[in-house]
Amino acid sequence: MQTTNGENVTKSEINIVRHDDGVMVSLCGRIDIDSSPVLRDRLLRLFQAASPKIVDIDLSAVTHFDSSGFATLIEALKIARNHKSELRLQGLRGRLLNLFEATGILPLFNDSTETVNRSACEEV
């Protein structure tokens, strides 16, 4: 889909897969003021229902990320810590990685380059 000014717009998608070590949350598309509330609700339900030991959030397929996305992830981190869970980010690269590094919040989640560069979704 395109807006009137020719900008590509893709909607967001949230996929949650449980595995032996915890949960993988794969995000695709735009994480912004419109999609962040849905992401927040899904993450809240995840922690309330299961309290997984590890939650990996794969950002490799994210095309746009704004301040509401940061706020949602920081809130999820606080909830994870309250539930004694570890919240890790994966699939950060390029512009999105630079954005996370510039804000200084990346070390709050993880400081392992290996974890940051891994992703659950491989580009085709």
N, CA, C and O atoms as CSV, one atom per row, in Angstrom:
chain,resi,resn,atom,element,x,y,z
A,1,MET,N,N,0.835,-1.161,0.000
A,1,MET,CA,C,0.000,0.000,0.000
A,1,MET,C,C,0.888,1.235,0.000
A,1,MET,O,O,1.965,1.224,0.596
A,2,GLN,N,N,0.441,2.318,-0.673
A,2,GLN,CA,C,1.184,3.565,-0.676
A,2,GLN,C,C,0.284,4.702,-0.227
A,2,GLN,O,O,-0.917,4.708,-0.494
A,3,THR,N,N,0.896,5.681,0.471
A,3,THR,CA,C,0.167,6.879,0.840
A,3,THR,C,C,0.136,7.815,-0.357
A,3,THR,O,O,0.738,7.524,-1.390
A,4,THR,N,N,-0.566,8.945,-0.224
A,4,THR,CA,C,-0.665,9.893,-1.332
A,4,THR,C,C,0.683,10.503,-1.707
A,4,THR,O,O,0.867,10.937,-2.844
A,5,ASN,N,N,1.632,10.541,-0.763
A,5,ASN,CA,C,2.951,11.090,-1.097
A,5,ASN,C,C,3.920,10.016,-1.607
A,5,ASN,O,O,5.108,10.290,-1.774
A,6,GLY,N,N,3.421,8.790,-1.855
A,6,GLY,CA,C,4.240,7.739,-2.430
A,6,GLY,C,C,5.009,6.895,-1.426
A,6,GLY,O,O,5.740,5.986,-1.820
A,7,GLU,N,N,4.857,7.179,-0.129
A,7,GLU,CA,C,5.570,6.421,0.908
A,7,GLU,C,C,4.936,5.047,1.074
A,7,GLU,O,O,3.714,4.923,1.156
A,8,ASN,N,N,5.779,4.013,1.123
A,8,ASN,CA,C,5.268,2.665,1.349
A,8,ASN,C,C,4.836,2.504,2.790
A,8,ASN,O,O,5.531,2.932,3.712
A,9,VAL,N,N,3.685,1.886,2.978
A,9,VAL,CA,C,3.154,1.640,4.312
A,9,VAL,C,C,2.892,0.144,4.438
A,9,VAL,O,O,2.166,-0.437,3.631
A,10,THR,N,N,3.477,-0.462,5.436
A,10,THR,CA,C,3.201,-1.866,5.696
A,10,THR,C,C,2.636,-1.976,7.094
A,10,THR,O,O,3.079,-1.282,8.009
A,11,LYS,N,N,1.672,-2.836,7.255
A,11,LYS,CA,C,1.105,-3.001,8.589
A,11,LYS,C,C,2.013,-3.894,9.426
A,11,LYS,O,O,2.922,-4.543,8.909
A,12,SER,N,N,1.754,-3.911,10.704
A,12,SER,CA,C,2.602,-4.701,11.585
A,12,SER,C,C,2.030,-6.099,11.780
A,12,SER,O,O,0.842,-6.343,11.571
A,13,GLU,N,N,2.899,-6.995,12.181
A,13,GLU,CA,C,2.508,-8.367,12.453
A,13,GLU,C,C,3.309,-8.843,13.656
A,13,GLU,O,O,4.499,-8.552,13.779
A,14,ILE,N,N,2.643,-9.580,14.544
A,14,ILE,CA,C,3.281,-10.100,15.746
A,14,ILE,C,C,3.068,-11.609,15.769
A,14,ILE,O,O,1.932,-12.082,15.800
A,15,ASN,N,N,4.161,-12.356,15.753
A,15,ASN,CA,C,4.087,-13.813,15.828
A,15,ASN,C,C,4.776,-14.275,17.098
A,15,ASN,O,O,5.913,-13.892,17.376
A,16,ILE,N,N,4.082,-15.102,17.865
A,16,ILE,CA,C,4.632,-15.613,19.117
A,16,ILE,C,C,4.730,-17.126,19.029
A,16,ILE,O,O,3.745,-17.816,18.766
A,17,VAL,N,N,5.947,-17.633,19.256
A,17,VAL,CA,C,6.192,-19.073,19.201
A,17,VAL,C,C,6.847,-19.495,20.508
A,17,VAL,O,O,7.869,-18.934,20.905
A,18,ARG,N,N,6.270,-20.466,21.167
A,18,ARG,CA,C,6.852,-21.005,22.398
A,18,ARG,C,C,7.835,-22.115,22.042
A,18,ARG,O,O,7.606,-22.891,21.114
A,19,HIS,N,N,8.931,-22.179,22.792
A,19,HIS,CA,C,9.912,-23.245,22.624
A,19,HIS,C,C,10.425,-23.637,24.001
A,19,HIS,O,O,10.019,-23.057,25.008
A,20,ASP,N,N,11.309,-24.614,24.045
A,20,ASP,CA,C,11.781,-25.157,25.320
A,20,ASP,C,C,12.388,-24.102,26.234
A,20,ASP,O,O,12.165,-24.126,27.445
A,21,ASP,N,N,13.154,-23.178,25.662
A,21,ASP,CA,C,13.847,-22.181,26.472
A,21,ASP,C,C,12.981,-20.979,26.839
A,21,ASP,O,O,13.344,-20.212,27.731
A,22,GLY,N,N,11.860,-20.804,26.181
A,22,GLY,CA,C,11.022,-19.645,26.448
A,22,GLY,C,C,10.107,-19.331,25.290
A,22,GLY,O,O,9.384,-20.197,24.797
A,23,VAL,N,N,10.146,-18.077,24.859
A,23,VAL,CA,C,9.232,-17.608,23.824
A,23,VAL,C,C,9.983,-16.727,22.831
A,23,VAL,O,O,10.842,-15.936,23.218
A,24,MET,N,N,9.653,-16.871,21.550
A,24,MET,CA,C,10.181,-15.998,20.504
A,24,MET,C,C,9.023,-15.136,20.006
A,24,MET,O,O,7.999,-15.651,19.557
A,25,VAL,N,N,9.199,-13.824,20.092
A,25,VAL,CA,C,8.223,-12.876,19.576
A,25,VAL,C,C,8.852,-12.234,18.345
A,25,VAL,O,O,9.831,-11.497,18.457
A,26,SER,N,N,8.292,-12.510,17.176
A,26,SER,CA,C,8.814,-11.952,15.929
A,26,SER,C,C,7.919,-10.798,15.497
A,26,SER,O,O,6.707,-10.954,15.351
A,27,LEU,N,N,8.538,-9.639,15.296
A,27,LEU,CA,C,7.809,-8.448,14.882
A,27,LEU,C,C,8.122,-8.164,13.421
A,27,LEU,O,O,9.272,-8.268,12.995
A,28,CYS,N,N,7.107,-7.809,12.663
A,28,CYS,CA,C,7.268,-7.500,11.255
A,28,CYS,C,C,6.521,-6.207,10.937
A,28,CYS,O,O,5.454,-5.943,11.490
A,29,GLY,N,N,7.090,-5.412,10.046
A,29,GLY,CA,C,6.430,-4.191,9.604
A,29,GLY,C,C,6.731,-3.006,10.504
A,29,GLY,O,O,7.839,-2.859,11.019
A,30,ARG,N,N,5.720,-2.163,10.682
A,30,ARG,CA,C,5.859,-0.912,11.417
A,30,ARG,C,C,5.514,-1.096,12.897
A,30,ARG,O,O,4.469,-1.650,13.236
A,31,ILE,N,N,6.397,-0.629,13.764
A,31,ILE,CA,C,6.113,-0.565,15.194
A,31,ILE,C,C,6.040,0.928,15.508
A,31,ILE,O,O,7.057,1.611,15.629
A,32,ASP,N,N,4.807,1.407,15.635
A,32,ASP,CA,C,4.592,2.844,15.801
A,32,ASP,C,C,3.398,3.100,16.713
A,32,ASP,O,O,2.904,2.187,17.375
A,33,ILE,N,N,2.945,4.331,16.742
A,33,ILE,CA,C,1.860,4.733,17.640
A,33,ILE,C,C,0.585,3.920,17.394
A,33,ILE,O,O,-0.216,3.738,18.311
A,34,ASP,N,N,0.395,3.435,16.180
A,34,ASP,CA,C,-0.798,2.645,15.866
A,34,ASP,C,C,-0.669,1.188,16.284
A,34,ASP,O,O,-1.647,0.582,16.722
A,35,SER,N,N,0.524,0.618,16.154
A,35,SER,CA,C,0.701,-0.807,16.441
A,35,SER,C,C,1.223,-1.093,17.853
A,35,SER,O,O,1.058,-2.206,18.352
A,36,SER,N,N,1.841,-0.119,18.495
A,36,SER,CA,C,2.422,-0.345,19.830
A,36,SER,C,C,1.409,-0.805,20.880
A,36,SER,O,O,1.736,-1.678,21.683
A,37,PRO,N,N,0.187,-0.252,20.907
A,37,PRO,CA,C,-0.764,-0.742,21.914
A,37,PRO,C,C,-1.091,-2.235,21.769
A,37,PRO,O,O,-1.274,-2.928,22.769
A,38,VAL,N,N,-1.162,-2.725,20.537
A,38,VAL,CA,C,-1.424,-4.147,20.309
A,38,VAL,C,C,-0.240,-4.969,20.790
A,38,VAL,O,O,-0.419,-6.000,21.438
A,39,LEU,N,N,0.977,-4.515,20.473
A,39,LEU,CA,C,2.185,-5.203,20.933
A,39,LEU,C,C,2.222,-5.232,22.456
A,39,LEU,O,O,2.514,-6.268,23.053
A,40,ARG,N,N,1.930,-4.110,23.076
A,40,ARG,CA,C,1.918,-4.021,24.547
A,40,ARG,C,C,0.945,-5.044,25.137
A,40,ARG,O,O,1.291,-5.771,26.068
A,41,ASP,N,N,-0.270,-5.096,24.593
A,41,ASP,CA,C,-1.279,-6.029,25.102
A,41,ASP,C,C,-0.845,-7.480,24.939
A,41,ASP,O,O,-1.038,-8.294,25.842
A,42,ARG,N,N,-0.259,-7.805,23.788
A,42,ARG,CA,C,0.198,-9.181,23.557
A,42,ARG,C,C,1.309,-9.559,24.528
A,42,ARG,O,O,1.318,-10.669,25.059
A,43,LEU,N,N,2.245,-8.643,24.762
A,43,LEU,CA,C,3.345,-8.926,25.693
A,43,LEU,C,C,2.834,-9.039,27.127
A,43,LEU,O,O,3.293,-9.905,27.872
A,44,LEU,N,N,1.905,-8.191,27.524
A,44,LEU,CA,C,1.323,-8.285,28.868
A,44,LEU,C,C,0.662,-9.642,29.078
A,44,LEU,O,O,0.883,-10.297,30.096
A,45,ARG,N,N,-0.144,-10.055,28.114
A,45,ARG,CA,C,-0.815,-11.357,28.227
A,45,ARG,C,C,0.195,-12.495,28.286
A,45,ARG,O,O,-0.002,-13.470,29.011
A,46,LEU,N,N,1.267,-12.368,27.528
A,46,LEU,CA,C,2.316,-13.387,27.520
A,46,LEU,C,C,2.918,-13.556,28.913
A,46,LEU,O,O,3.043,-14.677,29.404
A,47,PHE,N,N,3.287,-12.456,29.544
A,47,PHE,CA,C,3.905,-12.535,30.866
A,47,PHE,C,C,2.905,-12.954,31.934
A,47,PHE,O,O,3.272,-13.678,32.859
A,48,GLN,N,N,1.669,-12.526,31.835
A,48,GLN,CA,C,0.668,-12.886,32.830
A,48,GLN,C,C,0.286,-14.353,32.748
A,48,GLN,O,O,0.054,-14.995,33.773
A,49,ALA,N,N,0.219,-14.885,31.539
A,49,ALA,CA,C,-0.216,-16.265,31.360
A,49,ALA,C,C,0.894,-17.276,31.613
A,49,ALA,O,O,0.667,-18.308,32.244
A,50,ALA,N,N,2.087,-16.983,31.125
A,50,ALA,CA,C,3.114,-18.022,31.123
A,50,ALA,C,C,4.330,-17.720,31.985
A,50,ALA,O,O,4.978,-18.651,32.464
A,51,SER,N,N,4.659,-16.461,32.196
A,51,SER,CA,C,5.899,-16.062,32.858
A,51,SER,C,C,7.087,-16.866,32.337
A,51,SER,O,O,7.756,-17.560,33.103
A,52,PRO,N,N,7.351,-16.771,31.022
A,52,PRO,CA,C,8.465,-17.532,30.462
A,52,PRO,C,C,9.798,-17.067,31.036
A,52,PRO,O,O,9.948,-15.907,31.421
A,53,LYS,N,N,10.758,-17.976,31.088
A,53,LYS,CA,C,12.082,-17.644,31.619
A,53,LYS,C,C,12.814,-16.667,30.695
A,53,LYS,O,O,13.468,-15.733,31.160
A,54,ILE,N,N,12.697,-16.893,29.375
A,54,ILE,CA,C,13.369,-16.038,28.390
A,54,ILE,C,C,12.361,-15.640,27.313
A,54,ILE,O,O,11.615,-16.473,26.800
A,55,VAL,N,N,12.358,-14.353,26.985
A,55,VAL,CA,C,11.552,-13.859,25.870
A,55,VAL,C,C,12.510,-13.164,24.909
A,55,VAL,O,O,13.130,-12.157,25.248
A,56,ASP,N,N,12.618,-13.717,23.708
A,56,ASP,CA,C,13.430,-13.118,22.655
A,56,ASP,C,C,12.503,-12.355,21.731
A,56,ASP,O,O,11.485,-12.884,21.287
A,57,ILE,N,N,12.855,-11.108,21.441
A,57,ILE,CA,C,12.074,-10.303,20.509
A,57,ILE,C,C,12.921,-10.101,19.259
A,57,ILE,O,O,13.973,-9.463,19.300
A,58,ASP,N,N,12.444,-10.657,18.146
A,58,ASP,CA,C,13.145,-10.575,16.872
A,58,ASP,C,C,12.643,-9.355,16.110
A,58,ASP,O,O,11.467,-9.266,15.758
A,59,LEU,N,N,13.550,-8.420,15.863
A,59,LEU,CA,C,13.213,-7.175,15.180
A,59,LEU,C,C,13.733,-7.148,13.742
A,59,LEU,O,O,13.723,-6.092,13.110
A,60,SER,N,N,14.183,-8.280,13.216
A,60,SER,CA,C,14.821,-8.305,11.898
A,60,SER,C,C,13.890,-7.911,10.763
A,60,SER,O,O,14.368,-7.462,9.721
A,61,ALA,N,N,12.599,-8.060,10.922
A,61,ALA,CA,C,11.655,-7.730,9.851
A,61,ALA,C,C,10.910,-6.416,10.106
A,61,ALA,O,O,9.922,-6.122,9.433
A,62,VAL,N,N,11.379,-5.629,11.071
A,62,VAL,CA,C,10.753,-4.341,11.366
A,62,VAL,C,C,11.219,-3.313,10.337
A,62,VAL,O,O,12.416,-3.169,10.089
A,63,THR,N,N,10.264,-2.602,9.742
A,63,THR,CA,C,10.581,-1.613,8.706
A,63,THR,C,C,10.572,-0.185,9.231
A,63,THR,O,O,11.170,0.700,8.618
A,64,HIS,N,N,9.910,0.053,10.345
A,64,HIS,CA,C,9.823,1.393,10.938
A,64,HIS,C,C,9.640,1.223,12.442
A,64,HIS,O,O,8.912,0.337,12.891
A,65,PHE,N,N,10.305,2.075,13.212
A,65,PHE,CA,C,10.243,1.972,14.674
A,65,PHE,C,C,10.264,3.385,15.236
A,65,PHE,O,O,11.199,4.139,14.968
A,66,ASP,N,N,9.238,3.759,16.021
A,66,ASP,CA,C,9.213,5.115,16.572
A,66,ASP,C,C,9.283,5.087,18.097
A,66,ASP,O,O,9.456,4.029,18.702
A,67,SER,N,N,9.146,6.255,18.704
A,67,SER,CA,C,9.311,6.372,20.159
A,67,SER,C,C,8.287,5.552,20.936
A,67,SER,O,O,8.581,5.107,22.046
A,68,SER,N,N,7.110,5.343,20.390
A,68,SER,CA,C,6.129,4.510,21.091
A,68,SER,C,C,6.589,3.054,21.136
A,68,SER,O,O,6.263,2.331,22.077
A,69,GLY,N,N,7.339,2.623,20.132
A,69,GLY,CA,C,7.916,1.282,20.148
A,69,GLY,C,C,8.952,1.137,21.242
A,69,GLY,O,O,9.002,0.120,21.935
A,70,PHE,N,N,9.791,2.172,21.397
A,70,PHE,CA,C,10.768,2.160,22.495
A,70,PHE,C,C,10.062,2.102,23.842
A,70,PHE,O,O,10.445,1.327,24.719
A,71,ALA,N,N,9.035,2.920,24.003
A,71,ALA,CA,C,8.293,2.948,25.271
A,71,ALA,C,C,7.682,1.587,25.571
A,71,ALA,O,O,7.701,1.134,26.715
A,72,THR,N,N,7.143,0.939,24.553
A,72,THR,CA,C,6.535,-0.378,24.732
A,72,THR,C,C,7.573,-1.413,25.145
A,72,THR,O,O,7.319,-2.217,26.042
A,73,LEU,N,N,8.744,-1.405,24.498
A,73,LEU,CA,C,9.785,-2.371,24.858
A,73,LEU,C,C,10.348,-2.117,26.253
A,73,LEU,O,O,10.661,-3.066,26.972
A,74,ILE,N,N,10.479,-0.865,26.642
A,74,ILE,CA,C,10.971,-0.562,27.990
A,74,ILE,C,C,9.946,-0.993,29.041
A,74,ILE,O,O,10.316,-1.505,30.097
A,75,GLU,N,N,8.673,-0.788,28.754
A,75,GLU,CA,C,7.633,-1.264,29.674
A,75,GLU,C,C,7.647,-2.787,29.761
A,75,GLU,O,O,7.504,-3.352,30.845
A,76,ALA,N,N,7.818,-3.449,28.621
A,76,ALA,CA,C,7.891,-4.913,28.611
A,76,ALA,C,C,9.095,-5.402,29.404
A,76,ALA,O,O,9.016,-6.424,30.085
A,77,LEU,N,N,10.208,-4.681,29.322
A,77,LEU,CA,C,11.398,-5.040,30.085
A,77,LEU,C,C,11.129,-4.961,31.587
A,77,LEU,O,O,11.534,-5.844,32.344
A,78,LYS,N,N,10.452,-3.914,32.007
A,78,LYS,CA,C,10.101,-3.760,33.426
A,78,LYS,C,C,9.196,-4.904,33.889
A,78,LYS,O,O,9.394,-5.457,34.971
A,79,ILE,N,N,8.223,-5.250,33.085
A,79,ILE,CA,C,7.305,-6.350,33.420
A,79,ILE,C,C,8.065,-7.668,33.457
A,79,ILE,O,O,7.852,-8.487,34.352
A,80,ALA,N,N,8.956,-7.876,32.483
A,80,ALA,CA,C,9.753,-9.115,32.450
A,80,ALA,C,C,10.571,-9.261,33.728
A,80,ALA,O,O,10.611,-10.331,34.334
A,81,ARG,N,N,11.213,-8.186,34.124
A,81,ARG,CA,C,12.017,-8.239,35.346
A,81,ARG,C,C,11.160,-8.522,36.570
A,81,ARG,O,O,11.585,-9.252,37.465
A,82,ASN,N,N,9.964,-7.956,36.623
A,82,ASN,CA,C,9.046,-8.232,37.739
A,82,ASN,C,C,8.616,-9.694,37.774
A,82,ASN,O,O,8.299,-10.229,38.837
A,83,HIS,N,N,8.606,-10.339,36.604
A,83,HIS,CA,C,8.238,-11.750,36.509
A,83,HIS,C,C,9.467,-12.663,36.503
A,83,HIS,O,O,9.357,-13.861,36.243
A,84,LYS,N,N,10.638,-12.086,36.792
A,84,LYS,CA,C,11.894,-12.846,36.821
A,84,LYS,C,C,12.193,-13.492,35.468
A,84,LYS,O,O,12.737,-14.594,35.402
A,85,SER,N,N,11.831,-12.795,34.394
A,85,SER,CA,C,12.096,-13.248,33.037
A,85,SER,C,C,13.189,-12.394,32.417
A,85,SER,O,O,13.411,-11.254,32.823
A,86,GLU,N,N,13.867,-12.962,31.430
A,86,GLU,CA,C,14.883,-12.227,30.684
A,86,GLU,C,C,14.291,-11.812,29.344
A,86,GLU,O,O,13.726,-12.641,28.631
A,87,LEU,N,N,14.417,-10.540,28.998
A,87,LEU,CA,C,13.937,-10.024,27.722
A,87,LEU,C,C,15.145,-9.666,26.867
A,87,LEU,O,O,15.960,-8.827,27.251
A,88,ARG,N,N,15.254,-10.309,25.701
A,88,ARG,CA,C,16.406,-10.095,24.829
A,88,ARG,C,C,15.932,-9.646,23.459
A,88,ARG,O,O,14.873,-10.059,22.987
A,89,LEU,N,N,16.730,-8.792,22.827
A,89,LEU,CA,C,16.441,-8.327,21.479
A,89,LEU,C,C,17.321,-9.070,20.493
A,89,LEU,O,O,18.490,-9.345,20.768
A,90,GLN,N,N,16.751,-9.393,19.342
A,90,GLN,CA,C,17.485,-10.086,18.290
A,90,GLN,C,C,17.186,-9.428,16.957
A,90,GLN,O,O,16.183,-8.731,16.805
A,91,GLY,N,N,18.066,-9.656,15.995
A,91,GLY,CA,C,17.831,-9.223,14.634
A,91,GLY,C,C,18.026,-7.738,14.395
A,91,GLY,O,O,17.579,-7.213,13.375
A,92,LEU,N,N,18.682,-7.057,15.312
A,92,LEU,CA,C,18.967,-5.635,15.113
A,92,LEU,C,C,20.144,-5.486,14.165
A,92,LEU,O,O,21.198,-6.092,14.356
A,93,ARG,N,N,19.944,-4.667,13.139
A,93,ARG,CA,C,21.041,-4.387,12.215
A,93,ARG,C,C,20.714,-3.102,11.459
A,93,ARG,O,O,19.579,-2.626,11.449
A,94,GLY,N,N,21.749,-2.566,10.831
A,94,GLY,CA,C,21.567,-1.377,10.010
A,94,GLY,C,C,21.028,-0.186,10.777
A,94,GLY,O,O,21.461,0.115,11.889
A,95,ARG,N,N,20.091,0.470,10.165
A,95,ARG,CA,C,19.510,1.697,10.721
A,95,ARG,C,C,18.850,1.470,12.084
A,95,ARG,O,O,18.967,2.299,12.986
A,96,LEU,N,N,18.157,0.339,12.222
A,96,LEU,CA,C,17.488,0.058,13.493
A,96,LEU,C,C,18.505,-0.168,14.616
A,96,LEU,O,O,18.303,0.301,15.736
A,97,LEU,N,N,19.583,-0.874,14.327
A,97,LEU,CA,C,20.642,-1.066,15.316
A,97,LEU,C,C,21.235,0.278,15.710
A,97,LEU,O,O,21.442,0.543,16.894
A,98,ASN,N,N,21.510,1.134,14.720
A,98,ASN,CA,C,22.046,2.464,15.010
A,98,ASN,C,C,21.106,3.266,15.901
A,98,ASN,O,O,21.555,3.983,16.796
A,99,LEU,N,N,19.817,3.148,15.660
A,99,LEU,CA,C,18.824,3.851,16.466
A,99,LEU,C,C,18.840,3.369,17.920
A,99,LEU,O,O,18.791,4.179,18.847
A,100,PHE,N,N,18.909,2.063,18.113
A,100,PHE,CA,C,18.964,1.510,19.470
A,100,PHE,C,C,20.260,1.893,20.173
A,100,PHE,O,O,20.263,2.160,21.374
A,101,GLU,N,N,21.361,1.920,19.426
A,101,GLU,CA,C,22.641,2.313,20.022
A,101,GLU,C,C,22.644,3.805,20.364
A,101,GLU,O,O,23.143,4.196,21.418
A,102,ALA,N,N,22.093,4.634,19.485
A,102,ALA,CA,C,22.095,6.085,19.704
A,102,ALA,C,C,21.252,6.482,20.914
A,102,ALA,O,O,21.573,7.448,21.605
A,103,THR,N,N,20.183,5.743,21.169
A,103,THR,CA,C,19.338,6.053,22.326
A,103,THR,C,C,19.968,5.591,23.632
A,103,THR,O,O,19.603,6.070,24.706
A,104,GLY,N,N,20.919,4.656,23.540
A,104,GLY,CA,C,21.585,4.151,24.734
A,104,GLY,C,C,20.796,3.096,25.487
A,104,GLY,O,O,21.177,2.727,26.598
A,105,ILE,N,N,19.699,2.598,24.911
A,105,ILE,CA,C,18.895,1.622,25.656
A,105,ILE,C,C,19.249,0.168,25.355
A,105,ILE,O,O,18.803,-0.733,26.066
A,106,LEU,N,N,20.039,-0.071,24.317
A,106,LEU,CA,C,20.364,-1.447,23.961
A,106,LEU,C,C,20.965,-2.250,25.117
A,106,LEU,O,O,20.576,-3.401,25.314
A,107,PRO,N,N,21.902,-1.684,25.888
A,107,PRO,CA,C,22.467,-2.458,27.005
A,107,PRO,C,C,21.448,-2.830,28.090
A,107,PRO,O,O,21.697,-3.746,28.873
A,108,LEU,N,N,20.319,-2.141,28.147
A,108,LEU,CA,C,19.283,-2.513,29.111
A,108,LEU,C,C,18.749,-3.910,28.811
A,108,LEU,O,O,18.391,-4.656,29.723
A,109,PHE,N,N,18.700,-4.251,27.545
A,109,PHE,CA,C,18.153,-5.541,27.132
A,109,PHE,C,C,19.227,-6.594,27.076
A,109,PHE,O,O,19.083,-7.662,27.672
A,110,ASN,N,N,20.289,-6.316,26.377
A,110,ASN,CA,C,21.389,-7.258,26.243
A,110,ASN,C,C,22.570,-6.526,25.629
A,110,ASN,O,O,22.401,-5.560,24.884
A,111,ASP,N,N,23.749,-6.991,25.946
A,111,ASP,CA,C,24.920,-6.362,25.345
A,111,ASP,C,C,25.728,-7.371,24.542
A,111,ASP,O,O,26.911,-7.161,24.273
A,112,SER,N,N,25.082,-8.464,24.165
A,112,SER,CA,C,25.759,-9.499,23.398
A,112,SER,C,C,25.550,-9.273,21.909
A,112,SER,O,O,24.415,-9.319,21.434
A,113,THR,N,N,26.614,-9.033,21.169
A,113,THR,CA,C,26.517,-8.839,19.727
A,113,THR,C,C,25.923,-10.069,19.060
A,113,THR,O,O,25.164,-9.953,18.098
A,114,GLU,N,N,26.268,-11.250,19.570
A,114,GLU,CA,C,25.732,-12.479,18.988
A,114,GLU,C,C,24.212,-12.480,19.066
A,114,GLU,O,O,23.543,-12.807,18.085
A,115,THR,N,N,23.660,-12.121,20.216
A,115,THR,CA,C,22.212,-12.108,20.392
A,115,THR,C,C,21.577,-11.040,19.527
A,115,THR,O,O,20.514,-11.268,18.949
A,116,VAL,N,N,22.201,-9.889,19.426
A,116,VAL,CA,C,21.640,-8.796,18.636
A,116,VAL,C,C,21.560,-9.177,17.167
A,116,VAL,O,O,20.578,-8.847,16.502
A,117,ASN,N,N,22.556,-9.854,16.652
A,117,ASN,CA,C,22.596,-10.157,15.221
A,117,ASN,C,C,21.793,-11.390,14.814
A,117,ASN,O,O,21.458,-11.531,13.638
A,118,ARG,N,N,21.476,-12.280,15.744
A,118,ARG,CA,C,20.679,-13.450,15.414
A,118,ARG,C,C,19.261,-13.025,15.098
A,118,ARG,O,O,18.803,-11.988,15.580
A,119,SER,N,N,18.562,-13.804,14.300
A,119,SER,CA,C,17.159,-13.532,14.045
A,119,SER,C,C,16.427,-14.842,13.811
A,119,SER,O,O,17.015,-15.837,13.388
A,120,ALA,N,N,15.141,-14.821,14.093
A,120,ALA,CA,C,14.319,-16.006,13.868
A,120,ALA,C,C,13.829,-16.051,12.431
A,120,ALA,O,O,13.563,-17.134,11.911
A,121,CYS,N,N,13.705,-14.914,11.783
A,121,CYS,CA,C,13.231,-14.822,10.402
A,121,CYS,C,C,14.406,-14.524,9.497
A,121,CYS,O,O,15.091,-13.518,9.687
A,122,GLU,N,N,14.645,-15.341,8.554
A,122,GLU,CA,C,15.701,-15.100,7.579
A,122,GLU,C,C,15.075,-14.469,6.354
A,122,GLU,O,O,14.001,-14.887,5.921
A,123,GLU,N,N,15.733,-13.467,5.790
A,123,GLU,CA,C,15.234,-12.841,4.589
A,123,GLU,C,C,15.408,-13.785,3.411
A,123,GLU,O,O,16.391,-14.521,3.319
A,124,VAL,N,N,14.446,-13.746,2.525
A,124,VAL,CA,C,14.452,-14.626,1.346
A,124,VAL,C,C,14.903,-13.842,0.144
A,124,VAL,O,O,14.981,-14.390,-0.956
